[in-house]
Amino acid sequence: MTYRISVDTGGTFTDVVVAHAGGVVIGKALTTHDRIFRGVAAAIAIAAEQLETTADALLRATSVFIYGTTRAINAVVTKKTARTAFLTTEGFPDILLFREGGKTNPSDFSQNFPEPYIPRRHTFEIAERVSADGSVFTPLDEAQARATLTRLREQAFEAVAVSLIWSISNPVHELRLGELIEEILPGVPYTLSHQLLPIMREYRRASATVIDASLKPLMQRHFREMELDLREAGYAGELLISTSIGGSMSVAEVAERPIHALKSGPAMAPVAALSYARSETLNRNIIVADTGGTTFDVGLVRDGELVHTRDTWLGGRFVGELISMSAVDVRSIGAGGGSIAWIDGGGLLRVGPQSAGSVPGPASYGLGGEQPTVTDAAVVLGYIDPEFFVGGRLTLDVAAAERVIGALAERLGRPAQDAAFAVLQVANEMMIKAIGELTVSEGLNPAESLLVAGGGAAGLNILPIARELGCAAVLAPKTASALSAYGMQVSDISTEHSGTLLTRARRFDLAGVAATLTRIDDELDRFVSALPGVRPEQVRKSYFVEARYQSQVWELETELPSRTIAGAEDVAALAEAFHATHERVYAVRDPGSDVEFVNWKGRVAVKVAPEPTPLDAAPPSGPAAATRFRSAFFGGAGPERTPVHRGSEIRPGETVAGPAIIEEPTTTIVVYPGWTARVSAAGHFIIETV
């Protein structure tokens, strides 16, 4: 038998999904940050046990291994990346310092403007200048460049980022600097901006370049260690890395451009949600809520397609670091199961963004944690069976949870269960705000959307969130606790390439656009040709342009109605597509204004997983019988006697009316009063308001 294994290593848990002929199984273990494969191996062993085999035998029988990691994004956020030098054109040393010059609140002077990603002292000016038309205005001063690179060698820089002004029009100087780096700094990884992200906007290109270069030593070492551990464990198949674009790439490609790994886990949750919704024929816009141990991630599926963006900021808009690369639009906040509840100086209850992580973890883990967390609150409320957490592999310490929540309650002057319920309510409000910001900004009404719940902690509070948003239905997949890992199973092998050509609808450069799209096409074809055994029917290409009304500052991504733009009718269709996009996002269109097209992009997806097969709805068969009960608190006058069901005991077509609790080995679904859960033919839970 041949297996496919996908792994998502989070801040608290490592999720493993093993796909086989009979379906999928999940393995879940605590993440081991010192050597990541220890946690991966533990989760694989748990999955192998369910398949009645050993981890060694499972790995030997596996043909594809897909790996997602938070290592890259954690390194960027905590600034634990390589010592990196930034080379830029003489006279432009402050590109990273000024960012895009914005500020969320222009009147707030309580905080200093943050330091640039690469310290100013590690920025080096190179004597050269290329004009916007590609002509060389100032030749590269090789002597000065050699002297600069010699300084970098003497100062033991570990990586080099090169982003020169208008290198996208003529990369001759960047290419020569690359040759000099290889000569003077042999073995030191470097990134050239025109190769990584050939778009207009100097800060965006420079930001992506320095992030990518700074990650190379760390991520290349990490991928080497991971692959070595895998091979030593007996795995001999193909190794892929999940990427921010919502697909996967070979480990060699991601090691060369590790910026693609920044959202490798969260980007896969919308992929899984789309697959599940299709299998249930729930064809509508989808809000994806993925609640892990450390973060709450929210994403969208609109009109049956993933939503991508270049505006992914790490650390806050304008003041954080901008990835700039196209990525699945997933917003993250620090509100997961391990998020710490605390009281601020004004006496208000807060939750997150600090997390207890996997070590020491919540107090109830019994691993030394002494801070109250969302998980501890759920234990006190009676939502989680301490003997069945992670399928009974980790017994929770109820007394420890009651102690830390009790101390919090005492400071609030509230009973313990009231305080625990308040912790979940505060977390709910943070999640509702994150969902509202993403959906409204994309012109999507939450009340008309399907809410898909994922992550080990999603089932604890997804229904109050759905009620507040006005969502009438929630889909909690059978593999909800490993939503991102499952998304890797059904994802494509994919990549994107970009090119810049500024033109207008009323003076459209047909020849220039055709040449730009051809160059992009050639890059996509090279990517596909490197994949073994790909058939034409597996390949899907799509093309986009970032466009704006003349004199606007920001662009909107618009899909091209057709790959070929041959004449006035095609240009008019493209302009109309932009008008429609602008109207959807901003509720206004301006057909009297000219449209400027700036950056062009092509995306290729190679389908490797089978399409989900929709199943007929399971016929109604009445309520599921409960044989166990426990006391649980839902915010009323006191605790309620609540039915408890094991998910494996509920047959397709049966229903569970709230209040009730449904326990799966890797997650718990709390069915609040006023909701009813129904098991679909595929074994998923569809939860609707009464």
C-alpha positions, 0 to 999 in steps of 0.5 A: 500500500502507498501512503501520502503523509503531510505534516504541519508543525505549529507552535504547540502541536505537530499535526500529521495526516496520513492518506491511504486507500481507505481514507485518512488518519491523524497523528498529533504530538507536542512540537519539539522545537529543539529538533523538529523531527522528534515531534514529527516522528511522535505524531507519525507513530500515533498515526501508524498505530491507528493503521496497525503498523509501525512508523518505520513501515509506514515511512517505507511505504510512503510515496509523498511527504509534504512538510509545512513549518512555522520555523521561517515566520517565527525567525522573522517575527523574533528577528532570529535570522542570519546576519544579513547585508543589504546592498542598494543603489547609492543615494537610497539607503533608507528604503527599509527605514521609511517602509511605505511611509504610512501610519495606522494612526497619524496622531499617535506619537506614543510609539517610536517608528520601528527599526528597519528589518536590516539595521541601518549600519548593515546597509551598504550603498553601491555606486551605480544607477539604471534608469526607468527605461533600462538605460545605464545612467551610472555604470557599476563601480566594480572597484567600490563594489569589490571593496564593499564585499570585502568588508562584508567578508571581514565582518562575517556577514552570513547572507547578502540581499541586493535590491538596486533601483530599476533593476527590473528594467535592466538587471545587468548590475545586480547580475554582476554583483551576484558574480562578485559575491560568489567570487569574494564571498564563496558559499554565502547565500544571496538574493537578487531582487529582480529574480525574486520579485520583478515588480515596481515599488522599491520598498516591496521589492527590497523587503521581500529580498532582505527577508528571503536572503536572511532566511536562507542560512536558517531554512537551508540548514533546517531543510537539510536536517529535516530531510536527513532525519527523514531519510535515516528514518527509512523514507525514500520518496519525494519530499515537498514543502507547502508554501504561502501560495497555497500549493507545494514546491520541491524542497530544493526550490523552497530552500533557494527561495525560503520566503515562500515558506513564511505562511506554509501552514496557515495558507493550507487551511483555506485549501482544505476548507474548499475541498471539504465544502465541495465534497458536501456541495456547500457551494458558497463563499467560505470563511475559514477559522483555524484555531491552533494552540498559538494563533487564530488564522482566518482566511477566505474562499470567494467564488470557489477560489482562494484569495491571494494578496501581496499585502501580508505584513508581519508585525502590523501594517506600515510598521511591520515587515511586508512579505510582498510575495503573493500569498493566500490571504490569511490573517493571524492573531495571537488567540489560540488554545494556549493564549494567556489570559491576563489583566492589564493596568486598567483592570481589563481582561485580555487574552494573548498575544502571548502563548504558553506554547508547547513548553511549558504549555497551559497549566492543565498540561502539567508541564510547569505552566503557571499562566491561565490560558484558553485551554485551562478555561475550557477545562474549568467550564467542563468542555474538555474531558481531561482523560480524553485530551489528544485521544487520551495521550495527555491527561490534563491536570484539572486542579492546576487549571482550576488554580490558575483560573481561580487566581484570575477570577479572584482578581476580577472579583468573579466566580471561577466559571464566570471568569473562565467563560469571560476568557472565551468571550474575550477570545471570541471578540478578538476572532470576530474582529479579525474575521470582520476586517478580512471579510468586509475588506473583500466585499464579502458578507459573513452572514451569507457565507459558510464558516469552516472550523479548523484547528484543535481548539476551534470547536470550543467557541466557533458557534458563538462566533458564528452567531455573532457574525450571522452565519447560519451554518458551520462545517466542522470537518472530521479532520478539523484539528489538522486542517492545514495538514489535510490541506497539503494532501489536496493541494496542487504543486504550484508557483507564480511569476511576475513582470512589470509593465506600466500601461493604460487602457486608453493607450494600451501597449499590446506588444509590450504586454504580450512580451511580458506575458510570454516571459511569464509563461516561459517561467511557468513552463520551465517549472512544469517541465521540471516535474516528472510525468506531468500530463497536460490535463493536470496543468492549470494556468491563470493570469492576473494584473495589478491595476488602479484608476489613474492617480490612485496609490494602490492596485487591486489584483484582477484576473485576466479574462483571457491569456491573449490580449489582441485588440481593443475588445480584449482591452475593454474586457480587461478594463471591465474586469477591473471595474467589477473588482473595484466595485466589489471591494470599494462599492464604487466604479468609475468607468470615466477614468483611465485604468493603469495596469502595473504588475502582471502575474501568472500562476500555474497549478499542477493537480496531483490529488484527486478531486473530492467526490461529492456524496449524497446527503445521509438520510435523517435518522433521528437524534444520537443517543447519549450515554454519558453526561457531565456538568458544563457552563454556558454562561447562564445561571449555573452549570448544566447537565450536558450530554457527551458523545464520542464522534465515532459513535454518531452515525451519518444522518444522526443529529445532536442538539445543544447543549452537548459536547462531541469528542473526537480524539484530536478535538472537542466540538461544543454544541451550544444551546440553540444549535444542532449538529448533523453528521454528513455522509462523509462523517463531517459535522454540519452545525446549524442554528435551530 
